[in-house]
Each structure stands twice: as C-alpha cells, then as structure tokens.
C-alpha cells in the first residue's frame, strides 16, 4: 500500500516564543543561525479503503531551506565565515520543532556587520527543480505528495529569524462512494477507477513568494483496486492536486453487461456561509480551495446519474460545508 504524506499547521506563537528563549544568549551561540518551523509531520495510508487518517505523532520535518545575503540571490556558493548563500537540507526536531543549520559541520552564522540575511523553505526536501538563476523552483504534482512553501523571512545578528511558516500549495481531495439502492448496485457493476483532474506542476517565485500551478493537465487516479458499490459509504482514495474553482471527476466502471464505460462529473464548488443565513457563494478564487481538504461523496443512482455531497475541512481544523449536485 502506498503512503500519502501530508502536513498540518501547528500554533506559531509557541514556536516563536521557544525560539526567542533559545537565542537569548547571543554571545554563547556566537551568532549561529537557528530556525523554527510551524509544521508537524503526519502520515496517512494512500488510496486506502477503510483506515481512518490519524496522526502518528511525528515530531520531525525535513525541508530544503535556502539562504541568501542582503542584495544577493539564492545561489549555492557558500564561503566562510558565514557560509552564505547556501542550499541546505534541514531537519526540524522536537516540540516545538527547531534546527541549528550547519555547513561542513560548521554552523551557519549571521554576518557580524549586522547585515540582513534571508531564507525560504520547501517541503519535501527533494524533487524541486530550480531555474538557472535560482529565483524560481518547480515541483511535479504526483497526487501522493503534499507540497509546502515557507515564504521568505529575514534576520540579522541583532534581530534573529522569525519562525518559518509553511503554507500548503495543493488541495487534498478524498473520494467516498455509495449506491442509492440495491438496483443501483446492479446497474453500475464494478467501479474500476476514479480520477480527479489536476495541473501537473507548481512553480514558486522565491523572491516574491508567488506560486502558480500549470504544466499539462493530468487525471490523478484515486483507487488502488476495483470495488463493488454498496449502500454504505466507503472512502476509496485520496489525492493531492492543484487548487481549482471547478474539478472534473471521471468514473471508469464495468456495468452489469460487462461493458467498460466512463462517466464524467463536473464539480462546481460552492461555499455555504453558515453565519449569513446559509448564503451560497461560488468558489471563484483558487486560494479558497488551496490548503483545504474536500471529501467528495459520490452517490450512484440506478438512473445513470451520479449525485454528491461534499464536506470541506482543512489541515487546521476548518469546519465549513459545501454541496454539489451534478448529473451526467
């Protein structure tokens, strides 16, 4: 069974307080660079059928962290005494998660002239492709890997780095299926695969923090094996994909006659404002979908129609609901 790795946000205020305490004695630390991160690492079974998605109490995070000096780019050309600029794989550990950053067993240091230095971070620590000028990084969207970016922060000898705050670049979608009746079970036969449309990559501008999703469109598979419908709701898969205002779910199935068929369901997402008389608004900006977990519950009827209800959650305990009702 494949693993789906995802990250959830943890309170930043505890992180920053702990970091401040640990860098209070600047003389003793000699200006060494220490970082904190506002993330915790979890794991969940990908494309599982029955297992819930539960935290495994992981307390480490390994990220690709890049540093640069004031007025320079994110080139990887370290030199003494600060060993900046440099690209480093940094493992944050503990609660809160912290890391001292080293190069060739020597600590990275803030410049003694109190000039400003900067850093950004990418999760996971591998798989990113940099542009020739190291100003942009790109990562493929494979459906199983959560991608995060920590926008640029600055620090100096007198004013140390604040906490790195990693943000989600993708949307997490879970798929539930259910038959409306025993007649529907017979009509639909076996569900072979359910795919969700997504862009194939995400690009991040390190200097501005802007990110874009693009590349070729792909349809990411959510199921690891074929499954018969039942009148009970079952989760059949989970994927990470690019945030969109509209999604397309494609169902491949073998009907009761043995014919292999497909059914495409366009999903226009709507937000329900529970504080404003349940007013419904369309999701018109991808940022409304990014960093949230949507559970698409697909209901199969005996009339060749797929209907559905979608609940919206997020890595940070968001509790909103959205609904859709699509035919054909």
N, C-alpha and C positions, 0 to 999 in steps of 0.2 A: 504494500500500500504506500502511495506517495505521501509526502509530508507537505503541508501548507504552512508556511511560516508567516506569522503576522505580528504586528506590534500594536500596543495600546499606550495611550498617553498617561502619565502619572503627574501628580501635582508638582508644579515648578517651584513653588515657594519653599518647599522643604529642601529641594536641591540647591537653590541659591543660598539659603541660609547655611547649609552644611559646607558649601564651597567657601563661603566667606570665612567661616571658622577655621577651615583648613589652610587658608592662605594668609591668615592674620600675621604670622611671624614671617615677614618677607625676608628679613636678614638670614634667618635659619634656612629658608628654602633657596636662597641665592637667586631669586627671580625665576625659578623653574615654572614652566607652564603646566598648569593642572586644569583639566576640563571636567565638567559635569554634564550629564545628558538627561533630558526629561522623557525618557522612554524606558520601557521594560520589555523583555522579550518573552513571547509565548509561542507555543506550537499547537497545531491542531491537525487532525487527520484530514487529508485532502480527499475529496470525492468519496467520502465515507457514507454509509447508508444509515447507520443507527447511532454512532457515537456522538455525544454532545461535544461542543467546542469549549473546553475548560482550560483555565490557566494551569501551567505546570510549574509555577513559582520559579521561573528562571530569573536570575539576577545579573546576567551579563549581556552585553551588546557589543558586537564588533562592527565598527564603521570605518569608512575611508574618509579621513579628515585631512584637508589641505590647508596649509598656512601660507601667508604672504606678508611681506613687509609693506609699510606705507609707500604708496606711489609705484608699486610693482605689481606684476601679475602672479598667477598661481603656477609659475614654472617650478619644476622639481630640480632645484640647483642649490642644495644646502651647503653652507660654508660656516666655519667657526667665526665668532664664538656662539652665535645663536642657533646655527644650523637651519636658518630660514632663507628662502622659501623651501617648502618640502611637502611631499605627499606621504602620509603615514597611515598605516592600519592601526587603529586604536581600539583596545578592548576596555570597555567601561565595566566596572565590577562594583558589587556592594549595593547597599540600600541606605542612602541614595547612591546612584551609580557615578563613579568617579574614575579618573585615569590621569596618571602622570605620563607625559609624552616624551619619548626618547628617540635619539638617532645615533646609531652605532654605539649603543649602551651609554650615551651621554644625554643628559636632559636637554630638551629644547628650552631656551631661555628668552625672556623678554629683553629687548635691547636696553642697555644701560643708559642710553641717552633719553629714555622715556618716550621714544617714538612709538607710534601706534602699529600694531600688527593685527592681522585679520585671519579668520578661519571659517570654513564651511565643512559640512559633513554629508556623506551619502551612505545609505543603507540599502542593500547589503554592501559589504566591503569589497566585493568583486563584481565584475560584469559591466562596469561603466566604461564607455569609450569617450576619450577626450578629443576635443578639436585641436588643431595644430597649435593654436595659441593658448590652450588650456583655459579658455574662457567659458566653454560650454561642455557639458558631459551628457551622454545619451545612454539609456539602458533599454534593452528589449523587454517587452511585456510578455511573459510566458504563461500567465494565468495562475501560477502557483507561488510567485514571489511577491511579497509586499515591498514596495519601493518607497523610501522616505528621503527627505532632504532637510538639512538644517541650514537655514539661511545664514548669510554672513553676519558674524559678530566681530567686535573689535575689543582690544585690550592693550594694556601697556604695563610697564613696571609699577606705576603708581595706581593704576586702575585695571584690575585683572579682568579676564574674560568673564562675561556672564554665562549662564547656563546655555548650552546648545539646546535648541527646541526643534525637534524633528517633526515634520509635518508629512501627512500621507499624500502621495501623488496619485493614488489609484482609488477605485471604488471596489468594495467587496460585495459580491453577489452570491447568495445561496439559493438553491433551487429545491422547492418542495413539489411533489406531485400527488394527486389524489383523484380517484374516479368518483363521479357524482352518483353512480349506481352500478349494480351488477351488469346491467345492459351496456354501460359504458366500458366496463372491463372487457366484455366480449367483443365490442366493436373496435376498440383500439388495439387489442392484442398485446404486443410486447414493445415497450419503449426502448429503443436501441441507444439513442444518444440525444442529448440536449446541448445546444451550443449557444453562446452569447457573443454578439458582435463587439469588437474592440479594435482600437488602434493598436499598432504593433510596437510602438516605442514612445518613450517620454524623454524630452530634452530639457535641460536646466541651464539657465544662464547664471554662472556662479557670482558674477559681479552685481547683477540686479535682483537675483532671486526669482526671476520669472521662469515659468515652465510651460511647455507646450506638449500636447500629445499629437502624434502623427504617424507617418510611415504608411504602409499598406494596411487596409482593413483585413482583419482576421476573424475567424469564428472559433472561439475557445471552447473546447469540449469540457463538459462538467461531470460526465458519468464514467466510472471505471468499468462498468459492466451493464448489460441489458437488464431490464427489470419489468416485471408484470405490474400492472396497476392494481390497486386495492382501494377500498372505500375509506381506508385510514390514510392520513397524511404522512408521507415519508420524505425525509431530506435525502436527495440523491447525489448532490455535488455542490461544490463551492469553488469560485474562481475570483481572481483579481483581474480587473480590466480597466480600461481608460474611462474616466467620468464622462457621461453624456447626458443630454437632456432627453434623448429617446434611445431606447435599446430595441434590438431585434433578437428574439429567442426563436431558434429553429429546432423543431422536434422531428427526429427521424424515428419511424416506427414500422413494425411489421404487423399488418392488420390480420383479421381472422381468416382472410382468404390466402394469406401467405404473401401478399404484395408488400414490397418495401416502398413506403411513402414518406413525404415530408410535409410539415405544416409550419408556416412562419407566422409568428405573432409579434406585431409591432407594439411596443410598450411606451406610451406617453406618460411620464411620471407626473403626478400631482401631489402637492403638499397640502395637508389639512391643518389649518390654523385653529387649534382647539381653544385658544383664548379669544377668538373673534368669531363666535357662532359657527365654528367648523367651516369657515370660509375656505374654498378650494382655490389654489393658485397653481398654475403650471410651473414646472421646473424649467426656467428659461436660461439658467446660467450653469455651466458645468461645475462651478465651485459649490453649488448646492448638493451635488452628488458626490464630490470628492471627499474621501475620508469617512464615508458612511457605509454602513452595511445594510443592504437591501435583501430581504427574504422574499423571493418570488414564489408564491404558492400557485401552481397551475392546476386548474380543475378541468378534467376531461369529461365532456358530456357525450351521450350516445348519438348526438346530432351533428357530429363532426365539428364541434365548436370547443375552443379552449377559453375558459374564463379564469380570472385570477384575482387574488388579493395580495397586496404587498405591504409588509411592515418594514419600517425604516428604523434602524438602530445605528450606532456608531461605536468606534473603539473607545469612546469616552462617555459611555452610558447615556447616549441620547435616546429620547423616547418620543418620537413622532410617528404618525401613521400616514401612509399614502395608499391609495387604492387605484386599481385599473380594472377595466372590463373590456377585453378585446375579443373580436370574433375573427375566424378565418386566419 
